[in-house]
Amino acid sequence: MPPIAAPDESPAAEVGTIHEVLHAIGDPVRLEAVRRLDQAPEHMLPCSATYDGVSKSTASHHFKILREAGLTERRYVDGQLHLRLRSDDVDGRYPGLLGAVLAAASDTDQS
């Protein structure tokens, strides 16, 4: 059984406007992070597992945009910072949006 993940100190942001959400996932680095989180158990991964090829400071900037759009939240697991995709909250506000965007991105990657 995995250890219980404690939420970050701050409450999760509300899921943003459609413009904020689409802007957040419109960047290839952020879209890849969301794709990886979507495929992960419990939609949660250590931060370092959500990106490749960018510096920590750049990744931190991308994480902030995803968090402020309400797409992700930070969790601590055994003292290590993880990101969790708030897919249920996003689907509650914009039904089917994440699935459609991730499927379209996957189709584009295979072309």
N, C-alpha and C positions, 0 to 999 in steps of 0.2 A: 504494500500500500504506500503510495507516495506521501511525502510529508505535507502537512497542511500549509497552504500558501497564504500568507498574511497579506492583506491589501496594503497598498502604499498609505502613507500618513494622510494624504489628501483624498477627498472623495472623487470618484470618477466624474469626468465632465459629462454633461448631457451630450447625446449624439447631436452633432452640429447640423447646420443647414445642408441642403443637398449640394450647394456650391462648395462648402467647406469639406464635405466628405469626398466629393469628386476631385477637388484640388489635392487633398491628402493622398489619395490613391492614384493620382495622375502622374506622379513621379515614378520612374522605373525602380528606384531603390526602395521606395516605400511600398510600391505594389508587390515587389518580391518579398518584403518582410511580411506583408499581409498574407500572401500566398503560403509562405512557410508556416505562419501561425495557424492558418486555416487547416493545414494538413497535420498539424501537431496534435498529440493527445491533449485533451482538455483545452485546445487552442492556446497553449502556453509553451514558451521556450525561453531559455536564457537569452538575454539581449544579444550576446555575441553570435548566437546561432541564427539570427534573423537577417544577417547581411554579410556580404563579401566585397572586398575591393574598395572599401572606403575607410577613412580614419575614424577613430572613436568619436572625435568631436563632430564630424559630419554625421555619423550614425546618431549621435545624441540629438542633433538638430532635427533629423528625420523622425526620431521617436517623439520629440516634442510636438511636431505637427500632427502626427497620428493621434497622440493623446489629446491634444487640444480640439481635434475634430470629433473626439468621442469614440474613436475606433478601437483604441487600446487602453489598457490600464497597466500600471506597474504592480508587481507582486514580488515579495521576497520569499524564497524557498531556501531553507538552510543557509540564510544569510546572503544568498546570491540573488541579484536583481533579475527578474524575468518580465517578459511582456506577455499579456494575455489579450487575445482578440475578443472584443465584445460583440461577437457575431449575433447573439440573441437580441441585444439592445439595438444594433443597427438594423437587423431584420424587422424588429418591432416598429421602427420608425420608417424604414424604406424596404418593404418586403421584396425579397429576391434580388436586391441590388448587388450585394457582395457576390452572390453566386453567379449572377450574370456577368459581372465585371471579371471575375476570376476565370470563368469559362471562356469569355472572349479573349482574355490575355493568353490563356492556354492554347486556344486555337491559333492565335497570332504567332506564338512561339513555335508551333509545329509547322507553320507554313514555310 
